[in-house]
Amino acid sequence: MKLKKTLKIIAGLIVFITLPSVLFFGYLYVKYDEDIPRGKQGVEAEKLAVKMLDALDFTAYKKTNYIEWTFRNKHHYKWQKDKKICTVYWKDYKVVLHLNNPENSKVYVHNFSVKGEIEKELIEKAIDYFNNDSFWLVAPYKLFDPGVERRLVTLENGDDALLVTYTTGGSTPGDSYLWILDDNGKPKSFKMWTSILPLKGVEASWSDWITTKSGAQLPSFHHLLFFGLEMGEVKGTE
């Protein structure tokens, strides 16, 4: 009898804990999950992409050779963009990451240089961190990267949006993003269809812009569902 009662209590606790979670995620799927829209490649999509870059002063971004930021108070970056080197800090680790030649990277734990398997693992982790966290900082400037496809999408309200698909590169090739723009072509948000998110079409804000000393416009914060993605003190110089 005691065993039966114990099992009932355990079953009740499981239902109590899991049912709200199931209902919550069910609500998210109903409210946010959506199919990727169809778009059209061609001249109009290219014009909208150029308009978007002009609205952000792409020329100033190209002249920006040093960028510094902190992603969610966890990963800190000092990116020498012109040299294609980024120093990545997290916990007690530091990786001087050579983006074009990762094998030349230097790895430190508690400021002591390390080699071997630990070195390889930390370099791979730094690459994944950089690919993800830098995308949240400079994604609008990657519209014409190699392997990128651009499509014009007409929204329900009649506005034009830009669907961007990364067919190669990064840590998760195949991801798509639908850029929602203001009348001047400046990004307000994007919707995401990515391999790492179970929900498709989730929207994140691109509205908290700052202008760095170099003139580049970069985001300082993103709203994503019920969360905030802080970018720390964003710096950019020539």
Contacts in CASP RR format, 6 or more apart in sequence:
PFRMAT RR
TARGET T0000
AUTHOR 0000-0000-0000
METHOD contacts of the structure
MODEL  1
MKLKKTLKIIAGLIVFITLPSVLFFGYLYVKYDEDIPRGKQGVEAEKLAV
KMLDALDFTAYKKTNYIEWTFRNKHHYKWQKDKKICTVYWKDYKVVLHLN
NPENSKVYVHNFSVKGEIEKELIEKAIDYFNNDSFWLVAPYKLFDPGVER
RLVTLENGDDALLVTYTTGGSTPGDSYLWILDDNGKPKSFKMWTSILPLK
GVEASWSDWITTKSGAQLPSFHHLLFFGLEMGEVKGTE
28 199 0 8 1.000
28 225 0 8 1.000
29 199 0 8 1.000
32 199 0 8 1.000
32 201 0 8 1.000
32 202 0 8 1.000
32 203 0 8 1.000
32 225 0 8 1.000
33 199 0 8 1.000
33 200 0 8 1.000
33 201 0 8 1.000
34 191 0 8 1.000
34 200 0 8 1.000
34 201 0 8 1.000
35 200 0 8 1.000
36 163 0 8 1.000
36 176 0 8 1.000
36 178 0 8 1.000
36 193 0 8 1.000
36 200 0 8 1.000
36 201 0 8 1.000
37 153 0 8 1.000
37 163 0 8 1.000
37 178 0 8 1.000
38 151 0 8 1.000
38 153 0 8 1.000
39 45 0 8 1.000
39 151 0 8 1.000
39 152 0 8 1.000
39 153 0 8 1.000
39 163 0 8 1.000
40 151 0 8 1.000
40 152 0 8 1.000
40 153 0 8 1.000
41 149 0 8 1.000
41 150 0 8 1.000
41 151 0 8 1.000
41 152 0 8 1.000
42 150 0 8 1.000
42 152 0 8 1.000
44 152 0 8 1.000
44 160 0 8 1.000
45 150 0 8 1.000
45 151 0 8 1.000
45 152 0 8 1.000
45 162 0 8 1.000
46 150 0 8 1.000
48 150 0 8 1.000
48 152 0 8 1.000
48 160 0 8 1.000
48 162 0 8 1.000
48 181 0 8 1.000
48 185 0 8 1.000
49 143 0 8 1.000
49 144 0 8 1.000
49 150 0 8 1.000
49 162 0 8 1.000
49 164 0 8 1.000
51 181 0 8 1.000
51 184 0 8 1.000
51 185 0 8 1.000
52 140 0 8 1.000
52 143 0 8 1.000
52 162 0 8 1.000
52 179 0 8 1.000
52 181 0 8 1.000
52 185 0 8 1.000
52 186 0 8 1.000
52 187 0 8 1.000
53 140 0 8 1.000
53 141 0 8 1.000
53 143 0 8 1.000
54 185 0 8 1.000
55 181 0 8 1.000
55 184 0 8 1.000
55 185 0 8 1.000
55 186 0 8 1.000
56 140 0 8 1.000
56 141 0 8 1.000
56 186 0 8 1.000
56 187 0 8 1.000
56 217 0 8 1.000
57 215 0 8 1.000
57 216 0 8 1.000
57 217 0 8 1.000
58 141 0 8 1.000
60 214 0 8 1.000
60 215 0 8 1.000
60 216 0 8 1.000
60 217 0 8 1.000
61 138 0 8 1.000
61 141 0 8 1.000
61 214 0 8 1.000
61 215 0 8 1.000
61 216 0 8 1.000
61 217 0 8 1.000
63 214 0 8 1.000
63 216 0 8 1.000
63 238 0 8 1.000
64 81 0 8 1.000
64 212 0 8 1.000
64 214 0 8 1.000
64 215 0 8 1.000
64 216 0 8 1.000
64 236 0 8 1.000
64 237 0 8 1.000
64 238 0 8 1.000
65 80 0 8 1.000
65 81 0 8 1.000
65 82 0 8 1.000
65 83 0 8 1.000
65 214 0 8 1.000
65 237 0 8 1.000
65 238 0 8 1.000
66 78 0 8 1.000
66 79 0 8 1.000
66 80 0 8 1.000
66 81 0 8 1.000
66 82 0 8 1.000
66 235 0 8 1.000
66 236 0 8 1.000
66 237 0 8 1.000
66 238 0 8 1.000
67 77 0 8 1.000
67 79 0 8 1.000
67 81 0 8 1.000
67 137 0 8 1.000
67 138 0 8 1.000
67 212 0 8 1.000
67 216 0 8 1.000
67 218 0 8 1.000
67 234 0 8 1.000
67 235 0 8 1.000
67 236 0 8 1.000
68 76 0 8 1.000
68 77 0 8 1.000
68 78 0 8 1.000
68 79 0 8 1.000
68 233 0 8 1.000
68 234 0 8 1.000
68 235 0 8 1.000
68 236 0 8 1.000
69 76 0 8 1.000
69 77 0 8 1.000
69 133 0 8 1.000
69 137 0 8 1.000
69 218 0 8 1.000
69 231 0 8 1.000
69 232 0 8 1.000
69 233 0 8 1.000
69 234 0 8 1.000
69 235 0 8 1.000
70 76 0 8 1.000
70 77 0 8 1.000
70 230 0 8 1.000
70 231 0 8 1.000
70 232 0 8 1.000
70 233 0 8 1.000
71 77 0 8 1.000
71 129 0 8 1.000
71 133 0 8 1.000
71 136 0 8 1.000
71 137 0 8 1.000
71 229 0 8 1.000
71 230 0 8 1.000
71 231 0 8 1.000
71 232 0 8 1.000
72 229 0 8 1.000
72 230 0 8 1.000
73 230 0 8 1.000
73 232 0 8 1.000
74 90 0 8 1.000
75 88 0 8 1.000
75 89 0 8 1.000
75 90 0 8 1.000
75 129 0 8 1.000
75 133 0 8 1.000
76 88 0 8 1.000
76 89 0 8 1.000
76 90 0 8 1.000
77 86 0 8 1.000
77 87 0 8 1.000
77 88 0 8 1.000
77 89 0 8 1.000
77 130 0 8 1.000
77 133 0 8 1.000
77 134 0 8 1.000
78 86 0 8 1.000
78 87 0 8 1.000
79 85 0 8 1.000
79 86 0 8 1.000
79 87 0 8 1.000
79 134 0 8 1.000
80 86 0 8 1.000
84 98 0 8 1.000
84 99 0 8 1.000
84 100 0 8 1.000
85 96 0 8 1.000
85 97 0 8 1.000
85 98 0 8 1.000
85 99 0 8 1.000
86 97 0 8 1.000
86 99 0 8 1.000
86 130 0 8 1.000
86 134 0 8 1.000
87 94 0 8 1.000
87 95 0 8 1.000
87 96 0 8 1.000
87 97 0 8 1.000
88 94 0 8 1.000
88 95 0 8 1.000
88 97 0 8 1.000
88 126 0 8 1.000
88 129 0 8 1.000
88 130 0 8 1.000
90 129 0 8 1.000
92 109 0 8 1.000
92 110 0 8 1.000
93 107 0 8 1.000
93 108 0 8 1.000
93 109 0 8 1.000
93 122 0 8 1.000
93 126 0 8 1.000
94 107 0 8 1.000
94 108 0 8 1.000
94 111 0 8 1.000
95 105 0 8 1.000
95 106 0 8 1.000
95 107 0 8 1.000
95 108 0 8 1.000
95 122 0 8 1.000
95 123 0 8 1.000
95 125 0 8 1.000
95 126 0 8 1.000
96 105 0 8 1.000
96 106 0 8 1.000
96 107 0 8 1.000
97 105 0 8 1.000
97 123 0 8 1.000
97 126 0 8 1.000
97 127 0 8 1.000
97 130 0 8 1.000
98 104 0 8 1.000
98 105 0 8 1.000
99 130 0 8 1.000
102 123 0 8 1.000
102 127 0 8 1.000
105 123 0 8 1.000
105 126 0 8 1.000
106 113 0 8 1.000
107 113 0 8 1.000
107 114 0 8 1.000
107 115 0 8 1.000
107 118 0 8 1.000
107 119 0 8 1.000
107 122 0 8 1.000
107 123 0 8 1.000
108 114 0 8 1.000
109 118 0 8 1.000
109 122 0 8 1.000
114 122 0 8 1.000
127 171 0 8 1.000
128 171 0 8 1.000
131 170 0 8 1.000
131 171 0 8 1.000
132 171 0 8 1.000
135 142 0 8 1.000
136 219 0 8 1.000
136 222 0 8 1.000
136 229 0 8 1.000
136 231 0 8 1.000
137 218 0 8 1.000
137 219 0 8 1.000
137 231 0 8 1.000
137 234 0 8 1.000
138 218 0 8 1.000
139 177 0 8 1.000
139 190 0 8 1.000
140 179 0 8 1.000
140 187 0 8 1.000
140 206 0 8 1.000
142 148 0 8 1.000
142 166 0 8 1.000
143 150 0 8 1.000
143 162 0 8 1.000
143 164 0 8 1.000
145 166 0 8 1.000
146 168 0 8 1.000
146 169 0 8 1.000
147 166 0 8 1.000
147 167 0 8 1.000
147 168 0 8 1.000
147 169 0 8 1.000
148 164 0 8 1.000
148 165 0 8 1.000
148 166 0 8 1.000
148 167 0 8 1.000
149 164 0 8 1.000
149 165 0 8 1.000
149 167 0 8 1.000
150 162 0 8 1.000
150 163 0 8 1.000
150 164 0 8 1.000
151 162 0 8 1.000
151 163 0 8 1.000
151 164 0 8 1.000
151 165 0 8 1.000
152 160 0 8 1.000
152 161 0 8 1.000
152 162 0 8 1.000
152 163 0 8 1.000
153 160 0 8 1.000
153 161 0 8 1.000
153 162 0 8 1.000
153 163 0 8 1.000
153 178 0 8 1.000
154 160 0 8 1.000
154 161 0 8 1.000
155 161 0 8 1.000
155 180 0 8 1.000
159 180 0 8 1.000
159 181 0 8 1.000
160 181 0 8 1.000
161 178 0 8 1.000
161 179 0 8 1.000
161 180 0 8 1.000
161 181 0 8 1.000
162 178 0 8 1.000
162 179 0 8 1.000
162 181 0 8 1.000
163 176 0 8 1.000
163 177 0 8 1.000
163 178 0 8 1.000
163 179 0 8 1.000
164 176 0 8 1.000
164 177 0 8 1.000
164 178 0 8 1.000
164 179 0 8 1.000
165 174 0 8 1.000
165 175 0 8 1.000
165 176 0 8 1.000
165 177 0 8 1.000
166 173 0 8 1.000
166 174 0 8 1.000
166 175 0 8 1.000
166 176 0 8 1.000
167 173 0 8 1.000
167 174 0 8 1.000
172 194 0 8 1.000
172 195 0 8 1.000
172 196 0 8 1.000
174 195 0 8 1.000
175 192 0 8 1.000
175 193 0 8 1.000
175 194 0 8 1.000
175 195 0 8 1.000
176 192 0 8 1.000
176 193 0 8 1.000
176 194 0 8 1.000
177 190 0 8 1.000
177 191 0 8 1.000
177 192 0 8 1.000
177 193 0 8 1.000
178 190 0 8 1.000
178 191 0 8 1.000
178 193 0 8 1.000
178 201 0 8 1.000
179 187 0 8 1.000
179 189 0 8 1.000
179 190 0 8 1.000
180 187 0 8 1.000
180 188 0 8 1.000
180 189 0 8 1.000
180 190 0 8 1.000
180 191 0 8 1.000
180 203 0 8 1.000
181 187 0 8 1.000
181 188 0 8 1.000
182 188 0 8 1.000
186 209 0 8 1.000
187 206 0 8 1.000
188 205 0 8 1.000
188 206 0 8 1.000
188 207 0 8 1.000
189 203 0 8 1.000
189 204 0 8 1.000
189 205 0 8 1.000
189 206 0 8 1.000
189 207 0 8 1.000
190 203 0 8 1.000
190 204 0 8 1.000
190 206 0 8 1.000
191 201 0 8 1.000
191 202 0 8 1.000
191 203 0 8 1.000
192 200 0 8 1.000
192 201 0 8 1.000
192 202 0 8 1.000
192 203 0 8 1.000
192 204 0 8 1.000
193 200 0 8 1.000
193 201 0 8 1.000
202 224 0 8 1.000
202 225 0 8 1.000
204 222 0 8 1.000
204 223 0 8 1.000
204 224 0 8 1.000
204 229 0 8 1.000
205 221 0 8 1.000
205 222 0 8 1.000
205 223 0 8 1.000
205 224 0 8 1.000
206 219 0 8 1.000
206 222 0 8 1.000
207 219 0 8 1.000
207 223 0 8 1.000
208 219 0 8 1.000
208 220 0 8 1.000
208 221 0 8 1.000
208 222 0 8 1.000
209 217 0 8 1.000
209 218 0 8 1.000
209 219 0 8 1.000
209 220 0 8 1.000
210 217 0 8 1.000
210 218 0 8 1.000
210 219 0 8 1.000
210 220 0 8 1.000
210 234 0 8 1.000
211 217 0 8 1.000
212 218 0 8 1.000
212 234 0 8 1.000
212 235 0 8 1.000
212 236 0 8 1.000
212 237 0 8 1.000
213 235 0 8 1.000
213 236 0 8 1.000
213 237 0 8 1.000
213 238 0 8 1.000
214 236 0 8 1.000
214 237 0 8 1.000
214 238 0 8 1.000
216 236 0 8 1.000
218 231 0 8 1.000
218 234 0 8 1.000
218 236 0 8 1.000
219 231 0 8 1.000
219 234 0 8 1.000
220 230 0 8 1.000
220 231 0 8 1.000
220 232 0 8 1.000
220 234 0 8 1.000
221 228 0 8 1.000
221 229 0 8 1.000
221 230 0 8 1.000
221 231 0 8 1.000
222 228 0 8 1.000
222 229 0 8 1.000
222 231 0 8 1.000
223 229 0 8 1.000
END
